[in-house]
Every structure is written in C-alpha cells, then in structure tokens.
Amino acid sequence: MANGAKPNLIVMGQSTAAGGDFGRVRIMGQAVVKGPLVCERLRVMGELEARADVSAETATIMGQVSCHGDVIAAKLTVMGSLSCSGHLSARELKTAGEVVVKGNCGADRALIRGALTVDGLFSADEARIRLHGPCRVREMGMGRLIVELPRYLWKPPMRRHGTLEADVIEADVVHLVHTRARVVRAQVVRLGPGCEIEWVEYGQSYEAHPDAKVGRVMDAGASG
C-alpha cells in the first residue's frame, strides 16, 4: 500500500467489519458494518447491513443495503434495494430499484425509475419520476418536478405503471400524471391524466387534462 493510500474493503463471503475510512468498498457476499463507513467508491452486489452512517463519493447498489443511519453520496445509483433509517443525501440520485427512506431525502438532481417511499421531505433542484413502481412521499419541495409514465416498447394493453402519492407538493414548476395529492402549490402547474388533487395553488399558469380530478384551484398571483 502506498503511503497515504486508503485501504480497501472487499467481502466475498460473510464478514463483519468495525467500519472505517476506505478507498474502495466492494460487497459481493454478506457484510455487517458496525461503525460509520466512509469510502471513495462503494459497490454492493450482495447484502450490506450498515449499523451507522454510510458516506461515499460514488455508490452503486445492485444488491441489498440496509442502513440504520444516514446515507450521503455525491453520486448514488440504486438498481437493487436501499433501506435507510435516517436521512439520504446525494448530489445525483438515480434509481431503478426500490428505495425506502424513513427521514428526509435530498438531491440536486434525481431520476426515479423504481419504487420510492420517503416518510419525510423529498427535496431536489430538479426531479424526474418515471412511474415504473409505486411512489409514496409525505412532502415534496422541488425546483422542477416532472412525473411521467414509463417508456415501454410493447403495446398499451401490456403496459403497467405506478402512482405518485403525496400529501403536499411544492415547487416552482410541476408537470404531473397519475399523481394523488392533497395540496399542489407551484408557480407553473400542469396536470395530466390520472391526477387526483384536492387543492391547487398556482402563481403564473395552470392547465389540467380533462381526465384530471381537481377539487379547488386558487390563482395566488391574482390574490397577491
């Protein structure tokens, strides 16, 4: 090992580690990490139980990760499953699997293409959700939020998609389809088919598909 180089952690079978600061962490078997885990690159193809915080520059999850603390990453890609008991924070978040966050979830940019559950606040500068699976979020605070149907190649009768369910959605711009929410509040609101919104408040523009079900609409710009 070169002077100053961080050690690597590679698990092929079953192993328990105390935690620490690593260069590369690769889990291809089953691993339990008892303390905080810090690394430059994390790759999980097996199972990882992290009993404290996990921090990585780049993290790719193709297996299963259960974290009892916070997850922090510059770039996080989830193609398997991630369960986080604390908060999740990433500059770039991409998912095509299942993500469950008990706390808040924050990202600069997010592309969600799987199932998502956030018990707290999901915030992002820009987020795109393709409804490949069910998405349930208590509260959303976004710069720009686009919710769209999956892009399938096969015929419409065979297509399946999920629904976004949220209590409150606040953003600068929202384009929604197949979304159920109590409140949607944004400057620009566009509601597509499958939307069921109890209350809409907009500042600049509002349009809704004929199939969208909307309770009350308020022009906040006019009232201001």
C-alpha contacts under 8 A as a table, 3 or more apart, distances in Angstrom:
res1	aa1	res2	aa2	distance
1	M	5	A	6.39
1	M	7	P	7.62
2	A	5	A	5.35
5	A	23	G	7.64
6	K	21	D	7.11
6	K	22	F	5.25
6	K	23	G	5.03
7	P	21	D	7.76
7	P	22	F	5.20
7	P	23	G	5.80
7	P	24	R	7.55
8	N	22	F	5.35
8	N	23	G	5.26
8	N	24	R	4.84
8	N	25	V	5.84
9	L	22	F	6.80
9	L	23	G	7.92
9	L	24	R	6.31
9	L	25	V	4.67
9	L	26	R	6.33
10	I	24	R	7.89
10	I	25	V	5.79
10	I	26	R	4.80
10	I	27	I	5.97
10	I	28	M	7.79
11	V	14	Q	6.94
11	V	15	S	6.55
11	V	26	R	6.36
11	V	27	I	4.92
11	V	28	M	5.91
11	V	29	G	5.88
11	V	30	Q	7.24
11	V	31	A	6.77
12	M	27	I	6.58
12	M	28	M	5.02
12	M	29	G	4.70
12	M	30	Q	7.57
13	G	28	M	7.17
13	G	29	G	4.45
13	G	30	Q	6.04
13	G	31	A	7.96
14	Q	29	G	5.85
14	Q	30	Q	4.70
14	Q	31	A	5.73
15	S	30	Q	6.47
15	S	31	A	4.90
15	S	32	V	6.47
16	T	31	A	5.65
16	T	32	V	4.70
16	T	33	V	5.84
16	T	34	K	7.55
17	A	31	A	7.53
17	A	32	V	6.24
17	A	33	V	4.76
17	A	34	K	6.32
17	A	35	G	7.91
18	A	33	V	5.66
18	A	34	K	5.02
18	A	35	G	5.27
19	G	33	V	5.54
19	G	34	K	6.01
19	G	35	G	4.43
19	G	36	P	5.28
19	G	37	L	4.95
19	G	38	V	7.79
20	G	35	G	7.13
20	G	36	P	6.31
20	G	37	L	5.31
20	G	38	V	6.12
21	D	37	L	6.37
21	D	38	V	4.68
21	D	39	C	5.65
22	F	25	V	6.77
22	F	37	L	7.89
22	F	38	V	6.15
22	F	39	C	4.55
22	F	40	E	6.80
23	G	39	C	5.21
23	G	40	E	5.03
23	G	41	R	6.47
24	R	39	C	6.18
24	R	40	E	5.97
24	R	41	R	4.85
24	R	42	L	6.10
25	V	39	C	6.75
25	V	41	R	6.17
25	V	42	L	4.82
25	V	43	R	6.27
26	R	42	L	6.01
26	R	43	R	4.85
26	R	44	V	5.86
26	R	45	M	7.79
27	I	30	Q	6.97
27	I	31	A	6.90
27	I	43	R	6.34
27	I	44	V	4.71
27	I	45	M	5.91
27	I	46	G	5.70
27	I	47	E	6.98
27	I	48	L	7.04
28	M	44	V	6.35
28	M	45	M	4.93
28	M	46	G	4.47
28	M	47	E	7.37
29	G	45	M	7.49
29	G	46	G	4.78
29	G	47	E	6.24
30	Q	46	G	5.94
30	Q	47	E	4.74
30	Q	48	L	6.02
31	A	47	E	6.27
31	A	48	L	4.94
31	A	49	E	6.30
32	V	48	L	5.94
32	V	49	E	4.77
32	V	50	A	6.00
32	V	51	R	7.58
33	V	36	P	7.69
33	V	37	L	7.33
33	V	48	L	7.59
33	V	49	E	6.27
33	V	50	A	4.88
33	V	51	R	6.15
33	V	52	A	7.76
34	K	50	A	6.31
34	K	51	R	5.01
34	K	52	A	6.50
35	G	50	A	7.53
35	G	51	R	6.31
35	G	52	A	5.30
35	G	53	D	7.55
36	P	50	A	7.84
36	P	51	R	7.60
36	P	52	A	4.89
36	P	53	D	4.90
36	P	54	V	6.07
37	L	50	A	7.74
37	L	52	A	7.32
37	L	53	D	6.28
37	L	54	V	4.84
37	L	55	S	6.21
38	V	54	V	6.04
38	V	55	S	4.76
38	V	56	A	5.87
39	C	42	L	6.64
39	C	55	S	6.38
39	C	56	A	4.87
39	C	57	E	6.93
40	E	56	A	5.20
40	E	57	E	4.87
40	E	58	T	6.36
41	R	56	A	5.95
41	R	57	E	5.97
41	R	58	T	4.88
41	R	59	A	5.84
42	L	56	A	6.43
42	L	58	T	6.23
42	L	59	A	4.52
42	L	60	T	6.19
42	L	61	I	7.98
43	R	59	A	5.88
43	R	60	T	4.88
43	R	61	I	5.93
43	R	62	M	7.73
44	V	47	E	6.85
44	V	48	L	7.14
44	V	60	T	6.43
44	V	61	I	4.88
44	V	62	M	5.86
44	V	63	G	5.65
44	V	64	Q	7.28
44	V	65	V	7.60
45	M	61	I	6.56
45	M	62	M	4.98
45	M	63	G	4.40
45	M	64	Q	7.49
46	G	62	M	7.58
46	G	63	G	4.82
46	G	64	Q	6.35
47	E	63	G	5.90
47	E	64	Q	4.79
47	E	65	V	5.90
48	L	64	Q	6.31
48	L	65	V	4.79
48	L	66	S	6.29
49	E	65	V	5.97
49	E	66	S	4.86
49	E	67	C	6.00
49	E	68	H	7.95
50	A	53	D	7.15
50	A	54	V	7.15
50	A	65	V	7.54
50	A	66	S	6.12
50	A	67	C	4.62
50	A	68	H	6.15
50	A	69	G	7.66
51	R	67	C	5.99
51	R	68	H	4.86
51	R	69	G	6.61
52	A	67	C	6.75
52	A	68	H	5.57
52	A	69	G	4.70
52	A	70	D	7.28
53	D	67	C	7.07
53	D	68	H	7.13
53	D	69	G	4.47
53	D	70	D	4.69
53	D	71	V	5.99
53	D	72	I	7.97
54	V	67	C	7.38
54	V	69	G	7.28
54	V	70	D	6.25
54	V	71	V	4.90
54	V	72	I	6.27
55	S	71	V	5.94
55	S	72	I	4.67
55	S	73	A	5.73
56	A	59	A	6.07
56	A	72	I	6.41
56	A	73	A	4.82
56	A	74	A	6.95
57	E	73	A	5.24
57	E	74	A	4.91
57	E	75	K	6.33
58	T	73	A	6.18
58	T	74	A	6.03
58	T	75	K	4.84
58	T	76	L	6.05
59	A	73	A	6.71
59	A	75	K	6.27
59	A	76	L	4.86
59	A	77	T	6.24
60	T	76	L	6.06
60	T	77	T	4.82
60	T	78	V	6.02
60	T	79	M	7.72
61	I	64	Q	6.98
61	I	65	V	7.34
61	I	77	T	6.21
61	I	78	V	4.77
61	I	79	M	5.88
61	I	80	G	5.81
61	I	81	S	7.22
61	I	82	L	7.61
62	M	78	V	6.36
62	M	79	M	4.86
62	M	80	G	4.34
62	M	81	S	7.36
63	G	79	M	7.55
63	G	80	G	4.83
63	G	81	S	6.41
64	Q	80	G	5.92
64	Q	81	S	4.89
64	Q	82	L	6.06
65	V	81	S	6.28
65	V	82	L	4.85
65	V	83	S	6.25
66	S	82	L	6.02
66	S	83	S	4.79
66	S	84	C	6.18
67	C	70	D	7.04
67	C	71	V	7.31
67	C	82	L	7.77
67	C	83	S	6.10
67	C	84	C	4.85
67	C	85	S	6.19
67	C	86	G	7.86
68	H	84	C	6.15
68	H	85	S	4.87
68	H	86	G	6.61
69	G	84	C	6.66
69	G	85	S	5.63
69	G	86	G	4.76
69	G	87	H	7.30
70	D	84	C	6.66
70	D	85	S	7.02
70	D	86	G	4.58
70	D	87	H	4.78
70	D	88	L	5.81
71	V	84	C	6.97
71	V	86	G	7.46
71	V	87	H	6.38
71	V	88	L	4.77
71	V	89	S	6.28
72	I	88	L	5.97
72	I	89	S	4.84
72	I	90	A	5.88
73	A	76	L	5.87
73	A	89	S	6.40
73	A	90	A	4.81
73	A	91	R	7.00
74	A	90	A	5.14
74	A	91	R	4.90
74	A	92	E	6.28
75	K	90	A	6.08
75	K	91	R	6.04
75	K	92	E	4.79
75	K	93	L	6.18
76	L	90	A	6.42
76	L	92	E	6.21
76	L	93	L	5.02
76	L	94	K	6.31
77	T	93	L	6.09
77	T	94	K	4.78
77	T	95	T	5.69
78	V	81	S	6.59
78	V	82	L	7.08
78	V	94	K	6.33
78	V	95	T	4.59
78	V	96	A	6.11
78	V	97	G	5.99
78	V	98	E	7.56
78	V	99	V	7.68
79	M	95	T	5.90
79	M	96	A	4.78
79	M	97	G	4.56
79	M	98	E	7.61
80	G	96	A	7.35
80	G	97	G	4.82
80	G	98	E	6.44
81	S	97	G	5.67
81	S	98	E	4.66
81	S	99	V	5.81
82	L	98	E	6.34
82	L	99	V	4.84
82	L	100	V	6.29
83	S	99	V	5.96
83	S	100	V	4.76
83	S	101	V	6.11
84	C	87	H	6.84
84	C	88	L	7.06
84	C	99	V	7.98
84	C	100	V	6.13
84	C	101	V	4.82
84	C	102	K	6.26
84	C	103	G	7.88
85	S	101	V	6.15
85	S	102	K	5.00
85	S	103	G	6.70
86	G	101	V	6.86
86	G	102	K	5.84
86	G	103	G	5.00
86	G	104	N	7.48
87	H	101	V	6.66
87	H	102	K	6.99
87	H	103	G	4.64
87	H	104	N	4.86
87	H	105	C	5.90
88	L	101	V	6.89
88	L	103	G	7.44
88	L	104	N	6.30
88	L	105	C	4.69
88	L	106	G	6.28
89	S	105	C	5.86
89	S	106	G	4.80
89	S	107	A	5.87
90	A	93	L	5.88
90	A	106	G	6.36
90	A	107	A	4.80
90	A	108	D	7.02
91	R	107	A	4.96
91	R	108	D	4.74
91	R	109	R	6.35
92	E	107	A	6.11
92	E	108	D	6.05
92	E	109	R	5.05
92	E	110	A	5.98
93	L	107	A	6.42
93	L	109	R	6.28
93	L	110	A	4.63
93	L	111	L	6.25
93	L	112	I	7.81
94	K	110	A	5.87
94	K	111	L	4.82
94	K	112	I	5.91
94	K	113	R	7.71
95	T	98	E	7.38
95	T	99	V	7.66
95	T	111	L	6.44
95	T	112	I	5.00
95	T	113	R	5.58
95	T	114	G	6.07
96	A	112	I	6.64
96	A	113	R	4.66
96	A	114	G	4.53
96	A	115	A	7.80
97	G	113	R	7.25
97	G	114	G	4.78
97	G	115	A	6.33
98	E	114	G	5.70
98	E	115	A	4.67
98	E	116	L	5.94
99	V	114	G	7.86
99	V	115	A	6.33
99	V	116	L	4.96
99	V	117	T	6.32
100	V	116	L	5.97
100	V	117	T	4.72
100	V	118	V	6.06
101	V	104	N	6.81
101	V	105	C	6.84
101	V	117	T	6.13
101	V	118	V	4.80
101	V	119	D	6.36
101	V	120	G	7.81
102	K	118	V	6.04
102	K	119	D	5.01
102	K	120	G	6.64
103	G	118	V	6.87
103	G	119	D	5.87
103	G	120	G	4.94
103	G	121	L	7.39
104	N	118	V	6.73
104	N	119	D	7.05
104	N	120	G	4.58
104	N	121	L	4.73
104	N	122	F	5.92
105	C	118	V	6.85
105	C	120	G	7.32
105	C	121	L	6.18
105	C	122	F	4.69
105	C	123	S	6.36
106	G	121	L	7.85
106	G	122	F	5.76
106	G	123	S	4.80
106	G	124	A	5.78
107	A	110	A	6.16
107	A	123	S	6.43
107	A	124	A	4.78
107	A	125	D	7.11
108	D	124	A	5.08
108	D	125	D	5.02
108	D	126	E	6.48
109	R	124	A	6.06
109	R	125	D	6.06
109	R	126	E	4.98
109	R	127	A	5.76
110	A	124	A	6.90
110	A	126	E	6.44
110	A	127	A	4.61
110	A	128	R	6.25
111	L	127	A	5.95
111	L	128	R	4.96
111	L	129	I	5.96
111	L	130	R	7.78
112	I	115	A	7.90
112	I	116	L	7.68
112	I	127	A	7.77
112	I	128	R	6.27
112	I	129	I	4.67
112	I	130	R	6.07
112	I	131	L	7.98
113	R	129	I	6.17
113	R	130	R	4.95
113	R	131	L	6.33
113	R	132	H	5.62
113	R	133	G	7.35
113	R	150	P	7.97
114	G	130	R	7.53
114	G	131	L	6.95
114	G	132	H	5.26
114	G	133	G	5.00
114	G	134	P	7.52
114	G	135	C	7.98
115	A	132	H	7.08
115	A	133	G	4.44
115	A	134	P	5.04
115	A	135	C	5.44
116	L	133	G	7.63
116	L	134	P	6.62
116	L	135	C	4.55
116	L	136	R	6.19
116	L	137	V	7.68
117	T	135	C	5.79
117	T	136	R	4.78
117	T	137	V	5.73
118	V	121	L	6.91
118	V	122	F	6.68
118	V	136	R	6.40
118	V	137	V	4.72
118	V	138	R	6.51
119	D	136	R	7.99
119	D	137	V	6.06
119	D	138	R	5.53
120	G	137	V	7.10
120	G	138	R	5.67
120	G	139	E	6.42
121	L	137	V	7.28
121	L	138	R	6.38
121	L	139	E	4.81
121	L	140	M	5.61
121	L	141	G	7.10
122	F	137	V	6.94
122	F	138	R	7.93
122	F	139	E	6.26
122	F	140	M	4.81
122	F	141	G	6.28
122	F	142	M	7.99
123	S	140	M	5.77
123	S	141	G	4.64
123	S	142	M	5.43
124	A	127	A	6.09
124	A	141	G	6.79
124	A	142	M	5.06
124	A	143	G	6.53
124	A	144	R	7.97
125	D	142	M	5.65
125	D	143	G	4.56
125	D	144	R	6.36
126	E	142	M	6.54
126	E	143	G	5.66
126	E	144	R	4.79
126	E	145	L	6.07
127	A	142	M	7.30
127	A	144	R	6.31
127	A	145	L	4.98
127	A	146	I	6.35
128	R	145	L	5.96
128	R	146	I	4.76
128	R	147	V	5.86
128	R	148	E	7.66
129	I	145	L	7.89
129	I	146	I	6.24
129	I	147	V	4.72
129	I	148	E	6.24
130	R	147	V	6.02
130	R	148	E	5.01
130	R	149	L	5.39
130	R	150	P	5.29
131	L	134	P	6.83
131	L	135	C	7.57
131	L	147	V	7.32
131	L	148	E	6.35
131	L	149	L	5.29
131	L	150	P	5.76
131	L	161	H	5.40
131	L	162	G	4.88
131	L	163	T	6.29
131	L	164	L	7.43
132	H	149	L	7.42
132	H	150	P	5.81
132	H	160	R	7.37
132	H	161	H	5.08
132	H	162	G	5.67
133	G	161	H	6.14
133	G	162	G	4.46
133	G	163	T	7.20
134	P	161	H	7.89
134	P	162	G	4.46
134	P	163	T	5.23
134	P	164	L	6.34
135	C	162	G	7.15
135	C	163	T	6.13
135	C	164	L	4.69
135	C	165	E	6.19
136	R	164	L	5.89
136	R	165	E	4.78
136	R	166	A	6.00
137	V	140	M	6.94
137	V	164	L	7.76
137	V	165	E	6.28
137	V	166	A	4.92
137	V	167	D	7.25
138	R	165	E	8.00
138	R	166	A	5.20
138	R	167	D	5.20
138	R	168	V	6.83
139	E	166	A	6.09
139	E	167	D	5.72
139	E	168	V	4.85
139	E	169	I	6.00
140	M	166	A	7.45
140	M	168	V	6.21
140	M	169	I	4.70
140	M	170	E	5.97
140	M	171	A	7.85
141	G	169	I	6.28
141	G	170	E	4.92
141	G	171	A	5.71
142	M	145	L	6.10
142	M	169	I	7.88
142	M	170	E	6.22
142	M	171	A	4.43
142	M	172	D	6.82
142	M	173	V	7.99
143	G	171	A	5.12
143	G	172	D	5.03
143	G	173	V	6.52
144	R	171	A	6.20
144	R	172	D	5.90
144	R	173	V	4.79
144	R	174	V	6.02
145	L	171	A	7.02
145	L	173	V	6.26
145	L	174	V	4.83
145	L	175	H	6.34
145	L	176	L	7.86
146	I	174	V	5.93
146	I	175	H	4.82
146	I	176	L	6.07
147	V	175	H	6.12
147	V	176	L	4.82
147	V	177	V	5.86
148	E	176	L	6.77
148	E	177	V	5.86
149	L	161	H	6.67
149	L	177	V	7.36
150	P	161	H	6.78
152	Y	155	K	7.92
152	Y	159	R	6.94
154	W	158	M	6.79
154	W	159	R	7.17
155	K	158	M	5.79
155	K	159	R	6.83
156	P	159	R	5.18
162	G	178	H	7.85
163	T	178	H	5.38
163	T	179	T	5.79
163	T	180	R	7.49
164	L	178	H	6.53
164	L	179	T	4.67
164	L	180	R	6.23
165	E	179	T	5.89
165	E	180	R	4.85
165	E	181	A	5.89
166	A	169	I	6.79
166	A	179	T	7.82
166	A	180	R	6.40
166	A	181	A	4.84
166	A	182	R	7.08
167	D	181	A	5.22
167	D	182	R	5.08
167	D	183	V	6.48
168	V	181	A	6.34
168	V	182	R	5.99
168	V	183	V	4.79
168	V	184	V	6.06
168	V	185	R	7.89
169	I	181	A	7.36
169	I	183	V	6.17
169	I	184	V	4.78
169	I	185	R	6.16
170	E	184	V	6.03
170	E	185	R	4.78
170	E	186	A	5.70
171	A	174	V	6.39
171	A	185	R	6.53
171	A	186	A	4.83
171	A	187	Q	7.24
172	D	186	A	5.02
172	D	187	Q	5.09
172	D	188	V	6.42
173	V	186	A	5.90
173	V	187	Q	5.97
173	V	188	V	4.72
173	V	189	V	6.20
174	V	186	A	6.76
174	V	188	V	6.26
174	V	189	V	5.15
174	V	190	R	6.18
175	H	189	V	6.29
175	H	190	R	4.75
175	H	191	L	6.06
175	H	192	G	7.44
176	L	179	T	6.33
176	L	190	R	6.30
176	L	191	L	5.03
176	L	192	G	5.72
176	L	195	C	7.17
177	V	191	L	6.22
177	V	192	G	4.58
177	V	193	P	5.48
177	V	194	G	5.76
177	V	195	C	5.61
178	H	192	G	7.30
178	H	193	P	6.19
178	H	194	G	3.97
178	H	195	C	4.66
178	H	196	E	7.60
179	T	194	G	6.54
179	T	195	C	4.62
179	T	196	E	6.23
179	T	197	I	7.64
180	R	195	C	5.78
180	R	196	E	4.70
180	R	197	I	5.77
181	A	184	V	6.86
181	A	196	E	6.53
181	A	197	I	5.02
181	A	198	E	6.68
182	R	197	I	5.72
182	R	198	E	4.92
182	R	199	W	6.13
183	V	197	I	6.58
183	V	198	E	6.15
183	V	199	W	4.81
183	V	200	V	5.94
183	V	201	E	7.83
184	V	197	I	7.15
184	V	199	W	6.31
184	V	200	V	4.88
184	V	201	E	6.31
185	R	189	V	7.92
185	R	200	V	5.88
185	R	201	E	4.70
185	R	202	Y	5.84
186	A	189	V	6.08
186	A	201	E	6.50
186	A	202	Y	5.03
186	A	203	G	6.49
187	Q	202	Y	4.97
187	Q	203	G	4.22
187	Q	204	Q	5.05
187	Q	205	S	6.67
188	V	202	Y	6.24
188	V	203	G	6.72
188	V	204	Q	5.63
188	V	205	S	4.93
188	V	206	Y	6.10
189	V	202	Y	6.44
189	V	205	S	6.25
189	V	206	Y	4.80
189	V	207	E	6.46
190	R	206	Y	5.88
190	R	207	E	5.02
190	R	208	A	5.84
191	L	195	C	6.48
191	L	207	E	6.30
191	L	208	A	4.52
191	L	209	H	6.00
191	L	212	A	6.66
192	G	195	C	6.31
192	G	208	A	6.07
192	G	209	H	4.91
192	G	211	D	7.55
192	G	212	A	6.27
193	P	209	H	5.75
193	P	210	P	7.43
193	P	211	D	5.19
193	P	212	A	5.23
194	G	211	D	6.55
194	G	212	A	5.72
194	G	213	K	7.77
195	C	211	D	7.70
195	C	212	A	4.83
195	C	213	K	6.04
195	C	214	V	7.79
196	E	212	A	6.17
196	E	213	K	4.71
196	E	214	V	5.92
197	I	200	V	6.92
197	I	213	K	6.31
197	I	214	V	4.86
197	I	215	G	6.34
198	E	214	V	5.67
198	E	215	G	4.48
198	E	216	R	6.33
199	W	214	V	6.88
199	W	215	G	5.69
199	W	216	R	4.88
199	W	217	V	6.00
199	W	218	M	7.98
200	V	214	V	7.55
200	V	215	G	7.84
200	V	216	R	6.16
200	V	217	V	4.68
200	V	218	M	6.20
201	E	217	V	5.86
201	E	218	M	4.77
201	E	219	D	6.03
201	E	220	A	6.13
202	Y	205	S	6.46
202	Y	206	Y	6.53
202	Y	217	V	7.89
202	Y	218	M	6.49
202	Y	219	D	5.35
202	Y	220	A	5.58
202	Y	221	G	7.15
203	G	219	D	6.03
203	G	220	A	4.96
203	G	221	G	4.47
203	G	222	A	7.80
204	Q	219	D	7.91
204	Q	221	G	6.42
208	A	212	A	6.26
209	H	212	A	5.29
214	V	217	V	7.46
219	D	222	A	5.48
219	D	223	S	6.45
220	A	223	S	5.03
220	A	224	G	6.01
221	G	224	G	5.15
